[in-house]
Amino acid sequence: MTKQKVAVVGYGNDLRGDDGIGIVAVRKIREFIKDTNVDTYEYHQLSIEVLPLLCRYDKIIFIDCSTDIAHAEVRCYQIQPDNNITLTMTHHLMPEQILQLIETLYNKTPIVYVCKIGGRVFDFGCEISQEVLASTPKIIKCCMELIENTVQ
């Protein structure tokens, strides 16, 4: 049996406070990964250009900061393709849109998870709030468990 390929994608603006936590988290995760079937990526934002790369993976884990959950709260959940999403000409896509496009354009449906940390500080600057930094081990643990459940 062939091992599944996993992509861990941290994204956000690391010059806007808490918004950079996706990049910080993926850099930490990179330190723990020993399996050659797991790759990590950092992006300022998700765009259509990531599709040819991400369509090669069996599982994709997106890590981002979120304003729709409580400050420093961590949530990890699986998403499904949503054919009801309307795509417009844009330079920024959501994970659900990425998944929909991979399914439509490449006829593949990877397993996709979104891991979020609630952010509050989005001022200009590289400093992430202490509360969000303190929650980083939770998101790393969640991502590592998702990875380990794939590559074993």
N, C-alpha and C positions, 0 to 999 in steps of 0.2 A: 504494500500500500504506500502510495506517495504521500509525503508530508504536505500538509496544507501550507500555502504561503500567506503570511500575515503582514499587513502594512499598518503601522501606528503613525498617525498624522496629527501633529500638534500645530495649531494655527491660531493666529491673533496678531495684534499689533504690539510688539514688545517695546514700543515707545509711548504707550498709553496705559501705564500702570497695570492694573489687574488683567487687562486684555492680553498681556503677554504670557499668562500662566500656561497656556497650551504649549508654547515653545519651551518654557522652563521644564514642564513635566516631561515632554518627549525627550529632552536632553538627559534627564535623570533616568528615564526608562532605558535609554540607549546604553547606559552604564551597566545595567543588569542583564541585558540580552546576550545570550551565549549561542543561540540557535541561528544558523545561517538562513533559515527560511523566514526570518522576521527582519523586516526593514523598517527604519524610522525616517520620517520626513518632517520638515518644518516649512510652513508657508505663512506668509503675511495674511493671505485670504485664500479661499477656495475658488478656483476659476476653471473654466472649461479645459484649460491646458493640462490639468492633472488627469484627465480621463484616460489617455493612452497608457499612462503609467499604472494607475490604480485598477484598471480593468484586468490586470494580470494576477490579482490577489484573490484568494478564497475568503479571506476575512479582512475587514478594514475597521480600525478603531480610530475615531476622530476625538481629539481632545481640544476643548475650547472653554473660554470664559462665557458666562451667561448672565444676562440681566433679568431673566424670567424665573429665577429661583433665589432663595434667600442668600445673603452674603455669606460666602465660605461654605455653603452647602455643596455636597457632592452627589451627583446623580449619574448613573451609568445605565443605559437601556439600549435594547436592540431596536433598530428601525426597519421598516419594510418599504419596498418601492411604492410610491404613491403616484399613480397615473393621473390624479386630479390636479397635480401641481402644474400651474401655468408658468412656462418659461418665457422670460422676456430677454431682450438684449441687455445683458448686464455683465459686469466684471466680477461679481461676487455671487457665489452659489452656496446653498445650504447643503448639508450632508444628504438630505432626502432627495434633493435635485441631482446631486452627483450619482446617487444610487439609481435613480430613474434613468438618467442618461446612459449609465453603464449598461443597464438592462436593455434599453432601446437601441443603442448604437452597436453594442458588442454582443448582445444576446447572452449575457452572463448576469447572474444574480449572486454577488458575494454576500456573505453574512456581514452586516454592518452594525457597529455599536457607536453610540455617541456618549462620551464621558464629559460632563460639565462641572465646573466649579462656579458658584455664584460670585459675581464681582460687584464692586461698589465704586472703586477708585479708577477713573478713566482719564485723569488729568495727564497732560504732557509730562513725560519722564519715564524712566526705566524702573522706578521703585514699585514693587508689588506690595499690597497691603499685608500686614503681618498675619491677619486672620486667613487670608487666601493662601499664603505660604504655609501656614500651619495645617491647612487641609490638603496640601499637596501629597503627603504620604498616602492618604486615603485613595486619591485618584490613581496613584502609581500602583497601589495594591490591587485595585479593581482591574486595571489594565493588565497587570502581570498575571492575574488569575484568568483573564480572557485569553491571553497568549498561551499560558500553560495548558488550558483546556483544548487548545487547537493542536499544539505540536507534540503532545504525548502520544 
